[in-house]
Amino acid sequence: MFPIADEDILPLSKEHVFWTWSAQARVNPIPVKTAKGVYFWDIHGKRYLDFNSMTMCVNIGHGNERVIAAMKAQLDELPYAAPGMTTRVRALASKMIAEISPGGALRKVLFTLGGADANENAVKLARAYTGRYKILTRYRSYHGATAGAMALTGDPRRHMWEPAGLMPGVVHFLDPYRYRSTFHRTNPDIPEEEFTRDYLNHLEEIITYEGPETIAAILMESVTGTNGIIIPPQGYMQGVRALCDKYGILLIADEVMSGFGRTGKWFAIEHWDVIPDIMTMAKGLTSAYAPLGAVAMKPEIAAAFNDRVYEGGLTYTSHPVSLAAAIANIQVMQEEHLVEHAAAMGRVLHRMLTELGENHPSVGEVRSIGLFGIIELVRNRKTKEPMAPWNGTSPEMSALRNYCLEHGLFLYTHWHTVLIIPPLIINEEQLAEGFAILDKALEITDGAVTG
Ligand SMILES: Cc1ncc(COP(=O)(O)O)c(C=O)c1O
């Protein structure tokens, strides 16, 4: 289509592209050429099994012809309309999102370009609606890379930018992370109910100290993504909802990564029958066929702006091509029953992860919900010493990732963890194909086990 030879892609990119999340001299990108289903191919024809849905976003899999056709048709009809106008796709996409939202309760939708700006707008809405300014988020969280979203982010990705001043008013709290629970080091076998209670007490104590009348919202990933696939223990999500109700605080669910079938429900928060006041989404909303994010909200929040202006907007809000992708993506998910398929394959993934854990001494713990899985690698199961330090890497983790890539398995490693987040269309055979490579790769980390 464009006059660039395959072999020029990498050198030209290295010369002119400024890479995100990277030391520029150290990048070594895969020059990817095409993709179909759960696989993609580089310019040399090497095939990779995609165990990370690219950036945890290609939920319906690669090269879906129905979505591509919908986008092409939209381009022919109308590529763009101004934010103050409306279009067939804007009407339909907002209605569809309202209908699939938890309990069908989030009736109004503000469209953004991705997850970070969805969270930023959710914060604006919550602050304007409540008249309060503080936002509580968790330490083990990632909410995006713009200044407000970085402030919301609890993990170390915010540190570099803090000296310059990020969005003020964010207070972090601890995650109910059972495997490495601060409160239960001497009592790891505490019953789940008590474990949940301890973390809710911790949260309520923080609410008290901060002053409930200053807190606009608690914003949380329903299931924590890159910070560890932390699945809320029974009663936790309901307990957070109850605290929000008690103190007049809004609950914002960040479903950017956990939404759109990833956990075997449309949205992860539905596993606990909790309805948030505001929910943010992106990634699986279009399965990354085009950039799009969204903020869905309860009608009373939207109604607070009936007579006052919402001060916020984006040139590309409700971009018709992205909305066409979202509509077709949701239709594919519904008609091909991909949420149910993800739940069924999730049980297979869980079994495979458990077996892997039994066979490899470097596996400290595995966790998964739907097709959202993680392996925690440790040097010692007793001490739980991680295979790479907090916010760092190690020769073993690098070698493991390189082994997988060499053998055609694309996955994401984060510090001492390996994430397994494949497209929802994956089948058992394809999961087994990836796990066979992982099984060999883990011999590398097994070799570093000390006890
Ligand atoms: C939970 C969560 N929230 C927000 C974001 C930010 O989304 P984006 O990269 O589209 O801005 C991400 C991205 O990975 C995410 O995982």
Ligand as a Chemical Component Dictionary entry (heavy atoms), coordinates in Angstrom:
data_LIG
# 
_chem_comp.id                   LIG 
_chem_comp.type                 NON-POLYMER 
_chem_comp.pdbx_formal_charge   0 
_chem_comp.three_letter_code    LIG 
# 
loop_
_chem_comp_atom.comp_id 
_chem_comp_atom.atom_id 
_chem_comp_atom.alt_atom_id 
_chem_comp_atom.type_symbol 
_chem_comp_atom.charge 
_chem_comp_atom.model_Cartn_x 
_chem_comp_atom.model_Cartn_y 
_chem_comp_atom.model_Cartn_z 
_chem_comp_atom.pdbx_ordinal 
LIG C1 C1 C 0 -6.909 -0.682 34.144 1  
LIG C2 C2 C 0 -6.430 0.310  33.147 2  
LIG N1 N1 N 0 -6.899 1.563  33.201 3  
LIG C3 C3 C 0 -6.495 2.494  32.318 4  
LIG C4 C4 C 0 -5.576 2.202  31.341 5  
LIG C5 C5 C 0 -5.123 3.266  30.394 6  
LIG O1 O1 O 0 -5.664 3.053  29.123 7  
LIG P1 P1 P 0 -5.010 3.756  27.844 8  
LIG O2 O2 O 0 -3.669 3.168  27.646 9  
LIG O3 O3 O 0 -5.993 3.418  26.739 10 
LIG O4 O4 O 0 -4.973 5.218  28.116 11 
LIG C6 C6 C 0 -5.063 0.906  31.244 12 
LIG C7 C7 C 0 -4.071 0.567  30.220 13 
LIG O5 O5 O 0 -3.422 -0.428 30.233 14 
LIG C8 C8 C 0 -5.496 -0.057 32.170 15 
LIG O6 O6 O 0 -5.022 -1.308 32.152 16 
# 
loop_
_chem_comp_bond.comp_id 
_chem_comp_bond.atom_id_1 
_chem_comp_bond.atom_id_2 
_chem_comp_bond.value_order 
_chem_comp_bond.pdbx_ordinal 
LIG C1 C2 SING 1  
LIG C2 N1 SING 2  
LIG C2 C8 DOUB 3  
LIG N1 C3 DOUB 4  
LIG C3 C4 SING 5  
LIG C4 C5 SING 6  
LIG C4 C6 DOUB 7  
LIG C5 O1 SING 8  
LIG O1 P1 SING 9  
LIG P1 O2 DOUB 10 
LIG P1 O3 SING 11 
LIG P1 O4 SING 12 
LIG C6 C7 SING 13 
LIG C6 C8 SING 14 
LIG C7 O5 DOUB 15 
LIG C8 O6 SING 16 
# 
